[in-house]
Amino acid sequence: MSETEHRPSNFIRQIIDKDLAEGKHTSVHTRFPPEPNGFLHIGHAKSIVLNFGIAEDYQGTCNLRFDDTNPLKEKVDYVESIKRDVAWLGYQWEGNPRYSSGYFDELHGFAMELIEKGLAYVDFSDQETMREMRGTLKEPGTNSPYRDTSVEENLDLFKRMTAGEFKDGECCLRAKIDMASPFMCMRDPVIYRVRHVHHHQTGDKWCVYPMYDFTHCISDALEGITHSLCTLEFQDNRRLYDWVLDNISIDCHPQQIEFSRLNLQYTVMSKRIINNLVEEGKVSGWDDPRVSSIAGLRRRGYTPSSIREFCRRIGVTKMDNQVEMGMLEACIRDDLNENAPRAMAVMDPIKLVIENYPEGQQELLDAPNHPNNPDMGSRQVTFSREVYIEREDFRESANKKFKRLVLDKEVRLRNGYVVKAERCDVDSDGQVTTVYCTYDPDTLGKDPADGRKVKGVIHWVSADTAKEAEFRIYDRLFRVPNPAAEDDLFAALNPDSLVVKHGFVEANLAEAKVEQPYQFERLGYYVLDSDAEKEQRLIFNQTVGLRDSWAKIEQQGDAA
């Protein structure tokens, strides 16, 4: 962790401070408990930073635990991706990764204990009947006809469930709590179900699997967690969390504390929805740079420090709100402005021919890697008679506000000479193809000797040594701030969320590395795509633009 990443304060830390001061705990033990049913997204990053950050700041420990109770939707690939993401964000869990499936024997024993105490029963009602019996938020539920089955019969039935005598969905084990409770989660919730399915950790040992709400609290207790931090949708479930622990023979009783989940505009924060986007081919995969997954952000060029900083800036509260995408982009922009080396690329090229520069001649010009950080050193770029410039940097005529290249006007080539546009070639569509100019050989690194002022500076790459490259320019995945509220999610997708351009980069970038960010001067921040080596070509993903163009667009929309 960087020394500049200070320790924040929030209501959770105030609770922990009080617990330690009163001697309730002598140390702090947290956990990050993802379900391995998809890749992690930016919302999980908030939880990772919170749980691991608290453990780190209080010299405590934090477990990585996979709550793997639904093998139908879980994969080892997801397990590995989660471990990779947590480590990439800069955190190390206590000991080996843990799995709720590692506690299946204990969980089964606690379920038996509830049955023996008359607090759980086997129910053969079908799902529709159980749904009707639960009642509504305004009407109490009704007791199942199986609710008063004897302890002895329930023990026998649960043993038979475990032995595989019943089909999937034929029966389940329910906690016996209160069907009239104002909290739906307390109306005799299911705590075990029959699933004849192979588990990625336990193989075919089990055909009954515990439900998340039953598993989670017991796993916390078995690991000695002091503070169980979860998002607000589990607030009502805290009653079930406490009920389970209060009614089994276990010494530890962690405290569940809820905080608001992260809702980020113009994207979705649901593994289920992201999976739908992947399966429907709306995005290229879980690591598509337009997706809010940590893997997607990493592929797009976001850095661990920028994501940690974002999580700190948005803070931890109990208030649900939507965070502007601009906040996340500001964090990576601040990071890369300070730390990304500069380079030159041309994405919509036209050729610039310097007619008075000797044919066949090349020279190496010195270019700083960062204008404000000499410690980052410099690089050499090739200058030649023909270079590429951006199409938008040239006009045949323009007013005084246009500070780039215009016929009969001068401009400086970045880190190079002053050139003057003399004439241009235009194709049958009226598009400029080539600009012919002259250069002032006495202007390398200095102003013209006669005192004339040249205000414009444009970037370029040598046509002799430039490398062909593909540029993937990303925009918001959705056109609306809250796509999850749309009736037709796919209709809200932004058709311009990915624009592909083909151009050139300076020769030095042939050695670019994945996850090494660059500022392409005057264009934005880019990173080599992770598939570039496999495809054996240069592919650069845009991380973020140099400025927040969306803020201006949204202001214009408000004004309209």
Helices and strands as residue ranges (DSSP letters): H 11-21, E 29-32, H 42-57, E 61-66, H 76-88, E 98-99, G 100-103, H 104-116, E 120-123, H 127-133, H 151-163, E 172-175, G 184-186, E 190-194, E 208-210, H 212-222, E 227-231, G 232-234, H 238-246, E 255-259, E 263-264, H 271-279, H 294-300, H 304-314, E 322-323, H 325-339, E 342-343, E 345-346, E 349-354, E 362-368, G 374-376, E 378-384, E 386-390, G 391-393, E 394-395, E 405-406, E 410-413, E 418-426, E 432-440, E 457-458, E 461-462, E 467-474, G 483-485, G 490-492, E 498-505, G 507-511, E 517-520, E 524-528, H 532-535, E 539-544, H 549-559
